[in-house]
Amino acid sequence: PRLQVALQSDGMQRHAGMLQFVDQLQQSLAYREADVIVALALQATFAGRLGVDAGMSLVVTMAASVSGLIAARAWYSILHPGISLLRGGWAVDGFLAVAPIVGVGVAWILALPVGAYLDATAPALFAAVAIARVGCFFAGCCAGRISSARWAIWSSDHRIGARRVPAQLMESAAGLL
């Protein structure tokens, strides 16, 4: 807070936003790295078993992932118009809307068997969700609604700490099924 006030008083408000952005990335970086590593390893394994070139499969996945991350940031900005791109978060809906379309398109352009590519990608995607959503829980993003249910657990959305529906953990468990 002091650093942010000092930066704002110097007319450098955009730098304060960048510091907050870097802090958000560091909070769940271990989970983001773990989910990417596990997902890519699973995808390469399944691609090889299905007769799909694992290297080309990873190229398709990278193209889909980069476009999905851009869409996730853009969708968050649309949902939260008062928050700058640097201070904003990520909206998984944006990723899920764009990445599959780009992945299928790039696989088709590269003449990879689209069905086999998707068969190799699906289990990897679910494993990534299972790991990443635990990171979301610990980072405090994507918090569930406040609840008085017995199964609600204490968590925070960076504003209010309360018993909440553990939405991130429920989605993580669903990714394992």
N, C-alpha and C positions, 0 to 999 in steps of 0.2 A: 504493500500500500504506500509506504513512504517513497519508494522508487517511482511508482506510478505518479504520485503527486508531484515529485520533483521533475519528472519528465514532462508532465502536462504544463507545469508552470514555465518551463523553458520552451514551450511551443512545440514539443516533440511527442505529441499524443500518439502518432502512428507507431513510434518505437515502443511505447507501453503496450500497444496491441500486439506487436510482434513478440514481446517478452511473454505475454500471456499465452500466445499461440504456441511458443516453444515449450512453456511449462505444461500445457495440455498434452503435447506430444510425448513429453518425457514421462508423464504419469502412467501411461499405459503402453509405453514403447515395448517393454518386455513381452506383453501379451500379443502385441501386433507383430513383433518379430517371430514369436513362437507360432502364431497361427499361419503366417505366410510360409514359414519353413515346413511345417507339418503338411499344409495344403499342397504345396508344390511337390513334396516328396510323395505324397499319396497319389497325386494326379499323374506324376511320371511313372509310378509303379503300375497303376491301373492302365495307363495309356500303353505301356509296353506289353501288358498282358492281353490287351485288346487289339494289338497289331497297329497301333497309331504311333507315328514317330514322336517320341517323347520330347525331343528338342523343339520341333515345330509346334507341338501342343503347348509348350511353355511360352513360346513366342505369342501364340494366340491369347493365352491367359494374361500375359503382360499387357498386351494391347487392350484387352477387355478391362483389366484392373485399373490401368491408368485412366481410361475414359470413365470408368465407374467412380473412381475417386474424385475426378473433376465434377461429375454429376452429383455426387454426394455433397460436396462443398456448395455447389450451386443450389441444390434443393434446400439445404439448410438456410442459405441466404434468403431464399424465397419464403420459407416458413417463418423466419425471424428477420423481417426487413430492417429493423433498427440496429442490427449488429453487423459490424463490418466483416469482410471476408477473413481478415487476419484474426479477429476475435472469435469468429464463429466456430461451430463444431462441424460434425459430419452427420448427414442424415442417410441412414442405410437404405432407405427407400429409393433415393436417387441412384445409388450404386446398383441396386437390384433391378431398376428399370432400364438402365443403359448397358451395363456390362454384358448381360446375356445376348443382347441384340448385336453388340459389337463383336463378341466372341463368335457367334454363329456366322456373322458376315465375314470376319477375317478367316475363319476356318474354311468357309466356302471358297473364298478368293485363293487361299493357299492349297486348295484341292485336298484338304484333310476330310476324312469321313466324319461328317458333322455328328451323326448319331453316336458313333464310337467316342468321339471327343467329348460329347456331353455326358456319356456314360462314365468316362474317366474323371470328369470334372465334378459331377454331383456329390460323390462321397467326400471329395476334398473340400468342397464348399461347406458342407455340413460340419466337418471337423473344424474348419476355420471359424465358423459361427460359434461352435461350442467353446472354443478357446477365447475368442475375441470378446464375447459377451461377459465372460468372467472379468476381463479387463475393464469393460464398461462399468461393471458393478463396483470395482475398486476405485475407478476414476470418478465415480459419482455422476456419470452422464446417463442419459436414457433411463432415469429413475421412474419407477412405477408410481401409481397413484397412492396417496395417503389412505391407509386402511386400518380398521380396528379388528380385522379378522385375526384369529389365533395363529394362522400361518404367515401373517405379515411379519417382516423383519425390519429392524432399524437400518435405515440408510439415508443418505442425503443427496439432494440435487444441487448442491453448492449454495443453496439459499436456506432451506429448511431441513433439519434432521428430524425424521419421524418414522413411525412404523409404516412401511409401504409394501405394496404388492411387489415381490421380487421379480419384476419383468425380465431383467437381464438374465437372472439365473434360470428362470423358466424357459427362456429362449435357448439358453445354453444346453439345458437338458433335452429340449426338443431336437437340437442339432445332433445329439448323440443317438437318438432313436432311429 
